[in-house]
Amino acid sequence: MWAAFSTGIASIEPRYVVRIDLPKGGIRIGLPPIEGPADTSRPLVVIDAGHGGHDPGASGAKGEREKDLTLALARSLRDRLLAEGQVRVAMTRDDDRFLVLDERADIARRLGAALFVSIHADAAQSTSARGATVYTLSDKASDAVAEAMANRENTADAINGVSLDGRGDVVSSILVDLARRDMRSSSMRFGELVVREAEGKLRFHATPQREAAFVVLKSLDLPSALIEAGYISNDEDAQAMRDPAWRKGFSGAVAKAIGIFLAERQAPSISESAAAPEPSDQGSETP
């Protein structure tokens, strides 16, 4: 029979055809609402719940789906941050919908976020693998991103608020490299804080901090981290992530790390303004 179909002797006529109108290319996804203090000077944290929609992510032995657990964890972290009232918060998704990977970090950039946190659940063939892990962008991946950023739109872009338009290849390359280094060190610092603040509250993987080329972390001017809250393939980890009490502990530790991280990021500007000399009236003349 296969020979008949492959040679064209026989053919299959579909009983019906389904046509779906796809969105036109170049249309950007709408931005989510920003919650929290009305003061726009407060830093904005964008929380990304991994997977969603037709992409369930990894699955657990008892039917757990990564997209459901990540959304529950993201909501718990959002609620904790809003309860503390120190930062503004936005979520890339607050329902069961699909987002392209590039859209997730792009949402954070368009909103002018100070930090991007993507939450996932790990999986492994061995059911004994367990524990949380914090990922940041690797050096190798950063180099590729830096090149892409430098070449994008003929460098008519901005990094850390500095426009690259018309600055020339050499200056743009220097600005891109500085942004890359700052982003990488800042992201790693946030990862360190998550591990430190969650010590004794969460079980971490033997290597709690790692670097990888995750698409959602590929941003030059936005500190970003991807937190694997645990292994959905491990019964104990999966049960913990299903537990609202455990999720509160998780969100409390991550929220504390976020608070410390943002305070450290603001500290240089505060110290610089404090060290600035007072305006002097000497030399002024009275008309």
DRENKEPA-755095 format. One record per residue (C-alpha): residue in three letters; x, z, y. Coordinates in steps of 0.05 Angstrom, whole numbers, plus 32768, in hexadecimal, padded with zeros to 4 digits. Each point is the difference from the previous one (the first is absolute). Example, Ala and Ser with C-alpha at 12.3 -4.5 7.8 and 13.67 -1.06 7.14 Angstrom:
<rs>
ALA/80F6/809C/7FA6 .
SER/801B/7FF3/8045 .
</rs>
This chain:
<rs>
MET/8000/8000/8000 .
TRP/8038/8011/8030 .
ALA/801F/7FBC/7FF4 .
ALA/7FBE/7FDF/8012 .
PHE/7FFB/8025/8042 .
SER/8049/7FF6/8012 .
THR/7FFE/7FB5/7FF4 .
GLY/7FC1/7FF7/8029 .
ILE/7FD5/7FEA/7FC5 .
ALA/7FD3/803B/800D .
SER/7FF0/8023/8042 .
ILE/7FDC/803D/8017 .
GLU/7FCB/7FFB/8036 .
PRO/7FF4/8041/8025 .
ARG/7FB9/801A/7FFD .
TYR/8004/8016/8049 .
VAL/8031/8003/8038 .
VAL/800A/803B/802F .
ARG/801C/7FF1/8045 .
ILE/801A/8038/802C .
ASP/800F/7FF8/804A .
LEU/8045/801D/800C .
PRO/8013/801B/8045 .
LYS/8027/7FD0/802B .
GLY/804B/800B/8002 .
GLY/801E/8025/803A .
ILE/7FC4/802E/800B .
ARG/8018/8048/8005 .
ILE/7FDA/8039/7FE0 .
GLY/7FD9/802E/802F .
LEU/8021/8042/8014 .
PRO/7FE5/8042/7FE4 .
PRO/7FE7/8038/802D .
ILE/8031/8034/801B .
GLU/7FEA/8048/7FF5 .
GLY/8019/8040/801F .
PRO/8011/8016/8047 .
ALA/7FEA/7FD2/8038 .
ASP/8045/8008/8020 .
THR/8022/7FBD/7FF2 .
SER/8044/801F/800C .
ARG/7FF8/8025/7FBD .
PRO/8027/7FDC/7FC9 .
LEU/7FD8/7FD5/7FD0 .
VAL/8008/8005/7FB4 .
VAL/7FE5/7FC7/7FD6 .
ILE/7FEF/8013/7FB8 .
ASP/7FFC/7FC9/7FCC .
ALA/7FDA/800B/7FBF .
GLY/8021/7FD1/7FCE .
HIS/7FDA/7FC9/7FDC .
GLY/7FB4/7FF9/8006 .
GLY/7FC8/7FCF/7FF3 .
HIS/800F/7FD0/7FC8 .
ASP/8046/801F/7FFA .
PRO/7FF7/8042/7FDA .
GLY/804A/800F/7FFA .
ALA/8018/8027/7FC4 .
SER/7FD1/8022/7FCF .
GLY/8000/8044/7FDE .
ALA/7FEF/8012/7FB8 .
LYS/7FBD/801E/8016 .
GLY/7FEB/7FC5/802A .
GLU/8020/8015/8041 .
ARG/800D/7FC7/8030 .
GLU/8039/8002/8031 .
LYS/7FD5/7FE4/8038 .
ASP/7FD0/803A/7FFA .
LEU/8035/8036/7FFE .
THR/8027/7FE3/803A .
LEU/7FC1/7FFD/802B .
ALA/7FF0/8049/7FF0 .
LEU/8047/8015/8011 .
ALA/8000/7FD7/8040 .
ARG/7FBE/801F/8017 .
SER/801B/8046/7FF0 .
LEU/803E/7FF4/802A .
ARG/7FD6/7FE3/8038 .
ASP/7FD2/803C/8000 .
ARG/803A/8030/8001 .
LEU/8021/7FDD/803B .
LEU/7FBF/7FFD/8027 .
ALA/7FF3/804A/7FF2 .
GLU/8043/8011/801E .
GLY/7FEF/7FD6/803D .
GLN/8047/7FED/8014 .
VAL/8001/7FB6/7FF0 .
ARG/7FD2/7FC4/7FFF .
VAL/7FF1/7FE1/7FBD .
ALA/7FEA/7FBC/7FE6 .
MET/7FF7/7FE8/7FB9 .
THR/800D/7FB9/7FE9 .
ARG/7FC3/8007/7FD3 .
ASP/7FCB/8036/7FFA .
ASP/7FD8/7FDD/7FCA .
ASP/800A/7FD7/7FC1 .
ARG/8019/7FBF/801E .
PHE/803B/7FD3/7FF5 .
LEU/8037/7FF7/8033 .
VAL/803B/7FD0/7FFB .
LEU/8042/8026/8000 .
ASP/8017/7FE2/8042 .
GLU/7FBF/8015/8021 .
ARG/800C/8049/7FF3 .
ALA/8040/800A/8028 .
ASP/7FE8/7FCD/8033 .
ILE/7FC4/802D/800F .
ALA/8030/8039/8010 .
ARG/802C/7FD4/802C .
ARG/7FC4/7FE4/8027 .
LEU/7FE6/8046/800C .
GLY/8044/8018/8019 .
ALA/8008/8034/7FC9 .
ALA/8039/8033/8002 .
LEU/8000/8006/7FB3 .
PHE/7FE5/7FD8/7FC5 .
VAL/7FF2/8025/7FBF .
SER/7FEA/7FD8/7FC2 .
ILE/7FE5/8029/7FC6 .
HIS/8003/7FE8/7FB8 .
ALA/8001/801A/7FB8 .
ASP/8039/7FEC/7FD2 .
ALA/7FFB/7FE8/7FB9 .
ALA/8031/7FFA/7FC6 .
GLN/7FFF/7FEB/7FB7 .
SER/8017/8046/7FED .
THR/7FC8/8033/8009 .
SER/8034/8036/800A .
ALA/8016/7FE4/8043 .
ARG/7FE3/802A/8038 .
GLY/800B/8019/8046 .
ALA/7FFB/7FE8/8047 .
THR/8030/7FD0/8021 .
VAL/800B/7FEB/8049 .
TYR/8017/7FB9/800B .
THR/801F/7FE2/803E .
LEU/8019/7FBA/800D .
SER/8044/7FEF/7FE2 .
ASP/803B/7FE4/8026 .
LYS/7FFC/7FBE/7FDD .
ALA/7FB6/7FF9/8010 .
SER/800D/8014/8048 .
ASP/8033/7FC8/8008 .
ALA/7FCD/7FCD/7FE9 .
VAL/7FCC/801D/802F .
ALA/8031/8000/803A .
GLU/800E/7FB7/7FF5 .
ALA/7FB7/7FEF/7FFC .
MET/7FF1/8028/803F .
ALA/8038/7FE0/8027 .
ASN/7FE8/7FBA/7FEE .
ARG/7FB6/800C/800A .
GLU/7FE0/7FDC/803A .
ASN/8045/7FED/801B .
THR/800D/804A/800B .
ALA/7FC7/8004/8031 .
ASP/7FED/8046/7FE8 .
ALA/800D/8048/8011 .
ILE/8023/8037/7FDA .
ASN/7FF8/8049/8013 .
GLY/7FDE/7FE7/803F .
VAL/803B/7FD4/8015 .
SER/7FEE/7FB6/8006 .
LEU/802E/7FD0/7FDC .
ASP/7FE6/7FC4/8026 .
GLY/8038/7FDB/8024 .
ARG/8037/8031/7FED .
GLY/8028/7FCF/7FD6 .
ASP/8014/8002/7FB7 .
VAL/8039/8032/8008 .
VAL/7FD9/8033/8028 .
SER/7FC3/7FF8/7FD3 .
SER/802B/8009/7FC3 .
ILE/801C/8041/801C .
LEU/7FBB/801B/8012 .
VAL/7FE6/7FEE/7FBB .
ASP/803B/8022/7FDE .
LEU/7FF7/803F/802A .
ALA/7FB6/8001/7FF1 .
ARG/800D/7FF8/7FB6 .
ARG/8031/803A/7FFE .
ASP/7FD2/802D/8028 .
MET/7FC4/7FEE/7FD5 .
ARG/8026/800C/7FBF .
SER/801E/8043/8015 .
SER/7FBD/8018/801C .
SER/7FDB/7FEC/7FC2 .
MET/8033/8023/7FD3 .
ARG/7FFB/803E/802C .
PHE/7FB4/8001/7FF6 .
GLY/800A/7FF9/7FB5 .
GLU/8030/803C/8002 .
LEU/7FCC/8029/8025 .
VAL/7FC9/7FEF/7FCE .
VAL/802C/8016/7FC6 .
ARG/8015/803F/8025 .
GLU/7FBB/8015/8017 .
ALA/7FE0/7FF2/7FBC .
GLU/8034/8026/7FD9 .
GLY/7FDD/8033/7FD4 .
LYS/7FBD/7FE0/800E .
LEU/8008/7FBD/7FDE .
ARG/8027/7FEA/7FC4 .
PHE/8032/7FCA/8012 .
HIS/8021/7FCB/7FD5 .
ALA/8049/800E/7FED .
THR/8013/7FCF/8038 .
PRO/7FCE/8012/8036 .
GLN/801A/7FD0/8036 .
ARG/800A/7FB7/7FF1 .
GLU/8008/7FBE/8024 .
ALA/7FDC/7FC0/7FEE .
ALA/7FE9/7FBE/801E .
PHE/7FB6/8011/8006 .
VAL/7FDC/7FCD/802C .
VAL/7FD8/8036/8024 .
LEU/8041/8020/8018 .
LYS/801E/7FC1/801E .
SER/7FFC/8011/8049 .
LEU/803B/8004/802F .
ASP/7FE5/802D/8036 .
LEU/7FD0/802D/7FD9 .
PRO/8017/803C/7FD7 .
SER/7FDE/7FF7/7FBC .
ALA/7FFD/8020/7FBC .
LEU/7FDC/7FF4/7FBF .
ILE/7FED/803F/7FDB .
GLU/7FF2/7FFC/7FB5 .
ALA/7FD8/8040/7FF9 .
GLY/800A/8002/7FB5 .
TYR/7FFB/7FD8/7FC0 .
ILE/7FBA/7FE9/7FEF .
SER/801B/7FF1/7FBB .
ASN/800F/804A/7FF6 .
ASP/7FC4/802B/7FED .
GLU/8017/803D/8029 .
ASP/800F/7FD7/803E .
ALA/7FBF/7FD9/7FFB .
GLN/7FD9/8041/7FF8 .
ALA/8023/801E/803C .
MET/7FF0/7FC4/802C .
ARG/7FB7/8005/7FEC .
ASP/7FFE/8049/8015 .
PRO/7FE9/800B/8049 .
ALA/8027/8041/8004 .
TRP/8040/7FDC/7FEB .
ARG/7FF3/7FCA/8033 .
LYS/7FFA/8035/8036 .
GLY/8044/801A/7FEE .
PHE/801C/7FB9/8001 .
SER/7FE2/7FF0/8043 .
GLY/8016/8043/801D .
ALA/8049/7FF4/7FED .
VAL/8000/7FB8/8019 .
ALA/7FDC/8013/8040 .
LYS/8035/8035/800E .
ALA/8037/7FCD/7FF4 .
ILE/7FDD/7FD0/8030 .
GLY/7FFB/8035/8036 .
ILE/804A/8012/7FFB .
PHE/8015/7FB7/7FFE .
LEU/7FD8/7FED/803E .
ALA/8019/803E/8025 .
GLU/8048/7FEC/7FF1 .
ARG/7FF2/7FB9/8018 .
GLN/7FE5/801B/8042 .
ALA/8037/8034/8009 .
PRO/8034/7FD0/801E .
SER/7FD2/7FE9/8038 .
ILE/7FEC/8047/800F .
SER/8048/8018/8003 .
GLU/8015/7FC4/802A .
SER/7FC8/800E/8033 .
ALA/8013/8049/8002 .
ALA/8048/7FEF/800C .
ALA/7FF1/7FCF/8038 .
PRO/8018/801A/8044 .
GLU/7FCC/8019/8031 .
PRO/7FF5/7FD0/803B .
SER/8028/8017/803B .
ASP/7FE9/8004/8048 .
GLN/8048/8000/801A .
GLY/8010/7FC7/802D .
SER/7FB8/7FF5/8015 .
GLU/7FF3/7FFE/8049 .
THR/7FC3/8019/8024 .
PRO/7FE4/7FC9/802C .
</rs>
